[in-house]
Amino acid sequence: MGIPRYREKDESASRTGQTIGQFTTFKTSCPNVTYFGPTVLSYPLNQSQGVWTRCWDELHKGPPFREGGPFFLVRVTSEYQDKNAQEYLYKSYKYNGAFTINATASEALAIADGYAPTARSYGAQAFNKFRPVKPKVDGGQWAAELRDLPQNPWPWSVTNLRNQILKFKNLGSQFLNYEFGWKPFVKDLIKMYETSNRMENHLRFVENNQAKWLTRGGIIKNELTTTSSQMTFKSYPALVSWFYSQNPGPCTKSVITRDTIWFKARMKYFVPDLNVGSSRNIWNSRLVRHMYGLTLTPSLAWELIPFTWLQDWVINIGDVISNYSNSLYDNLVTKYAYVMRHRSTSIIYDEEVPLQISSPLCVGSNWGPTKPVPFKLRAVFTAECKERDGTSQYCFGGGGFLEEALTPRQERILWALGVSRATI
């Protein structure tokens, strides 16, 4: 056991009140030039730059450090890619200074405040996915559901096909027919074929690694989503309109969200009476029945109850029951088991400022020629959360829609279920 500790670091440097530049207008036109006093321009209020970090972890003896424990870190970073200060002239106007994006890290800070420890709750899902001895095919469920094998979803008759399409209620039924009928049926057939070809390797692996410590793990979830939108220009300062070759903006706001969850554990299993090498016919062994999922278990009973798949969207009861069923067979124990999670949301503002300038020379009564000098501005605000926590096979939670939003596929299934039940 380590000593719990909390650390906090704030490297944010306030930019409030800092001078960004000076704007000057000429008192008279060319060729007689005199100046008005310059207007001092400052950064927008509450704009900051830097790093804000909060960390909860444990202090262990070392070096060398041979122990670990829970870890939870929340960090917000701000980065402004400003345009460096220089002098810009346009006829009777002059600006001497820099440009920046008029945005703050407030949205990223709000996201960071909403982060909470969740890694541990994915333990049941991780064990169910990465345990050394587990069924390769859900043969029992497949056989029990053969009686509900759907008919051809699209009748061959053109007239019937047209009637099916025009009848709104049948659209949902046919979608569910595909999602819960033909799609899993074909997938199970493929898995049975692949498992049969590799069964010898599966059996030898189980026999050779009996009662040995194995390192298991991998990716549980890896998602990346990106959205973008347009908004009015956010460059600061906004100069008089003559400085621009065209209307400035729009500013593009991009939100990039990443979520990666992975698992690492040291496991050991013991299957009683396992002796594949001396068996006369390994295909009649209890291990083969387990690999094909042909043993009646609490997990099989759960899967055959109607609408348990919908319950598993809310909370991972199915994973917990599956781990319990498998543990009755393989007596799995662990030396350690950790789930790690890294979440981040980056809010990016990009804008190209179409600035133009004129020659500083005044010839006769005319100003010099103008030329475009466009440049790009960017501001990046990132809220991220890194965590690690010990877990077990029986941790409830882990990504149900009480914690996370429904996926597009889940939304389509619920829509189709509602349509198929509608009295239309």
Secondary structure, DSSP 8 states (H G I E B T S, - for coil): --EEEEEEEE--EE-TT-EEEEEEEBSS-TTS--B---EEEE--TT-EEEEEEEEEEEE---SS------EEEEEEEEEEE-EEEEEEEETTEEEEEEEEE---SHHHHHHHHT----GGGGHHHHHHHH-SS--SS-HHHHHHGGGG----SS-S-HHHHHHHHHSHHHHHHHHHHIIIIIHHHHHHHHHHHHHHHHHHHHHHHHHHTTT--EEEEEEEEEEEEEEEEEES--EES---GGGBSS----EEEEEEEEEEEEEEEEEE---TT--TTT-S-GGGSHHHHHHTT-S--HHHHHHHSTTHHHHHHHS-HHHHHHHHHHHHHH--EEEEEEEEEEEEEEEEEEEEE-BEEE-S-EETTEE--EEE--EEEEEEEEEEEEEEEE--TT---SS-TTTS---HHHHHHHHHHHHHHS--
